[in-house]
């Protein structure tokens, strides 16, 4: 099966569940591959989204060094990259290079959310700013560093390279799963193992959760449940 054949199933789960599954598959995922700082999600009711990363970097505290027709070509080249450089659905992953001033200007709003949705995108993960929340493309998801009103001097600095957003390193083509909690990279060579790992974790957690939610829960019952957990493989 191709990686995207798992997307519909994995979109049913929240991102913490995906993180748990990756930790079961490979303990090294406890320390890498996910966002580490809070991001704003203005559309939590949209649920989880998953797709192939299209990466870019932006700046907004000063004007673009590329101007005129060259700037227009740069923007069109980026859109072509987003639409055509690999399979869809795609997720824009955009790093704001302005450091402490990240979020000064918004690359994302009514226009870009609709453009990216129309080009096969399902959402964006960025440490930069977004705006136009009421006019955002319907169903297009977002995780952002902040919500701010102006685009300031926002412009593309580059695209297609590795980026770091909220502590998560992402390369073009990586598989991204995200929701209101944050985002995580799912390695393509491990995605087939994720559903089985989710089932394993669900069975282990159910042993404790079923007892904890029932009347008469005690420390002795917790001790018994934890012992039963160890028997699940």
C-alpha positions in Angstrom: 0.0 0.0 0.0 1.1 3.6 -0.7 1.5 5.9 2.3 -1.5 7.9 1.4 -3.7 4.8 1.5 -3.4 5.1 5.3 -4.4 8.7 5.5 -8.1 8.3 5.8 -7.8 5.9 8.7 -5.1 7.9 10.5 -7.1 11.2 10.2 -9.7 9.6 12.5 -7.2 9.8 15.4 -5.9 12.8 17.3 -2.2 13.7 17.1 -1.3 12.6 20.6 -2.6 9.1 19.6 -0.3 9.1 16.6 2.6 10.2 18.9 1.9 7.3 21.2 1.9 4.9 18.4 5.2 6.1 17.0 6.7 5.7 20.5 5.6 2.1 20.5 7.1 1.5 17.1 10.4 3.3 17.9 11.3 4.8 21.3 13.4 7.4 19.7 10.2 9.2 18.7 9.8 10.3 22.3 12.3 13.0 21.8 11.9 14.2 18.2 9.7 14.7 15.2 6.9 16.8 16.9 6.1 20.4 17.7 7.3 21.4 21.1 5.8 24.9 21.5 2.1 25.8 21.5 0.5 26.8 18.3 -2.9 28.4 17.7 -5.7 26.4 16.1 -8.6 28.6 15.2 -10.6 25.7 13.7 -10.5 22.9 16.3 -13.8 21.5 15.1 -12.1 20.5 11.8 -10.3 17.7 13.6 -7.1 16.1 12.5 -5.5 16.6 9.1 -2.7 14.6 7.4 -0.7 15.1 4.2 2.6 15.5 2.5 4.7 18.5 3.5 5.5 21.3 1.2 8.0 23.5 2.9 8.8 27.2 2.7 10.3 30.1 4.7 9.0 33.7 5.0 10.0 37.1 6.4 7.9 40.1 7.2 10.0 42.6 9.1 11.5 44.1 5.9 10.7 44.2 2.2 11.6 41.5 -0.3 15.0 41.8 -1.9 13.3 40.3 -5.0 11.0 42.8 -6.6 8.8 43.3 -9.7 8.5 40.4 -12.1 11.1 38.4 -10.3 9.0 38.5 -7.1 5.9 37.4 -9.1 7.8 34.6 -10.6 9.1 33.5 -7.2 5.6 33.3 -5.9 4.3 31.4 -8.9 7.2 29.0 -8.7 6.2 28.3 -5.1 2.6 27.7 -6.0 3.7 25.3 -8.7 5.9 23.5 -6.2 3.0 23.2 -3.8 0.7 21.9 -6.4 3.0 19.5 -8.3 6.1 18.5 -6.3 4.8 15.1 -5.1 1.6 13.4 -4.2 -1.4 15.1 -2.5 -3.0 15.9 -0.2 -0.4 18.4 0.9 0.2 20.4 4.0 2.1 23.7 3.9 4.8 23.8 6.5 6.2 27.3 6.7 8.9 28.7 9.0 8.9 32.4 9.9 12.6 33.5 9.9 12.0 36.7 11.8 13.0 35.1 15.1 11.6 37.0 18.1 9.5 39.1 15.6 7.9 36.0 14.0 4.3 36.7 13.3 4.9 40.4 12.4 3.1 39.8 9.1 0.8 37.2 7.8 1.5 35.1 4.7 -1.8 33.3 5.5 -5.3 34.7 5.2 -8.4 34.5 3.0 -6.5 34.5 -0.3 -3.7 32.1 0.4 -5.9 29.6 2.3 -8.2 29.4 -0.7 -5.3 29.2 -3.2 -3.7 26.4 -1.3 -6.9 24.5 -0.8 -7.6 24.8 -4.5 -4.1 23.4 -5.3 -4.7 20.2 -3.2 -3.8 21.4 0.3 -5.6 20.4 3.5 -3.9 22.8 5.9 -0.9 24.7 7.1 1.5 24.4 10.0 3.5 27.6 10.6 5.2 29.5 13.4 4.2 32.7 11.6 1.0 34.6 11.8 -2.4 34.1 10.2 -5.4 36.4 9.7 -8.9 36.7 8.1 -10.2 33.9 10.3 -13.8 34.6 9.4 -13.0 34.5 5.6 -10.7 31.5 5.7 -11.1 28.7 3.1 -13.8 26.3 4.4 -12.3 23.1 5.8 -8.7 24.3 5.3 -6.9 23.6 8.6 -4.4 25.8 10.4 -1.8 25.7 13.2 0.0 29.0 13.6 2.3 30.9 15.9 -0.3 33.7 16.3 -3.2 35.5 14.9 -2.4 39.1 13.8 -4.0 41.7 11.6 -1.4 42.8 9.1 0.6 41.2 6.3 3.4 43.9 6.9 6.3 43.2 4.5 5.6 39.4 4.3 7.4 37.6 1.5 8.8 34.2 0.6 12.4 33.7 1.5 12.6 30.2 -0.1 10.8 26.9 -0.5 11.5 23.2 -0.8 14.2 23.2 1.9 14.2 21.6 5.4 12.4 23.9 7.9 11.9 23.9 11.7 8.5 24.9 13.0 7.9 25.1 16.7 10.8 22.7 17.3 9.7 20.2 14.6 12.1 19.5 11.8 10.3 18.9 8.5 11.6 18.1 5.0 9.7 18.4 1.8 7.7 15.3 1.3 7.5 14.3 4.9 4.1 13.0 6.2 2.5 15.4 8.6 -0.3 14.6 11.0 -1.8 17.6 13.0 -4.7 18.8 15.1 -5.3 21.3 17.9 -2.6 19.7 20.0 0.2 20.2 17.5 1.9 18.3 14.7 4.1 15.2 14.2 6.1 13.8 11.4 5.2 10.2 10.5 8.1 8.4 8.8 6.9 6.9 5.6 8.7 3.6 6.3 6.7 3.3 9.6 3.2 4.4 8.6 2.0 0.9 7.9 2.8 -0.1 11.5 0.9 2.8 13.1 -2.7 1.3 13.0 -1.5 -1.8 14.8 0.4 0.3 17.4 -2.7 2.4 18.0 -4.7 -0.8 18.7 -2.1 -2.0 21.1 -2.0 1.2 23.0 -5.8 1.4 23.1 -6.0 -2.1 24.6 -3.4 -1.3 27.3 -5.1 2.0 28.2 -8.6 0.4 28.3 -7.5 -1.8 31.2 -7.0 1.2 33.4 -9.6 3.6 31.9 -12.5 1.1 32.3 -11.7 0.7 36.0 -11.0 4.4 36.7 -14.3 5.4 35.2 -16.3 2.8 37.1 -17.7 3.3 40.6 -15.6 2.0 43.5 -12.2 2.6 41.9 -9.4 2.1 44.5 -5.6 2.0 44.6 -5.8 -1.7 44.9 -7.8 -1.9 41.7 -5.3 0.4 40.0 -2.5 -1.9 41.1 -4.4 -4.9 39.7 -5.0 -3.1 36.4 -1.4 -2.1 36.0 -0.4 -5.7 36.5 -2.9 -6.7 33.7 -1.4 -4.1 31.4 1.9 -5.9 31.6 0.3 -9.0 30.2 -0.9 -7.2 27.0 1.5 -7.7 24.0 
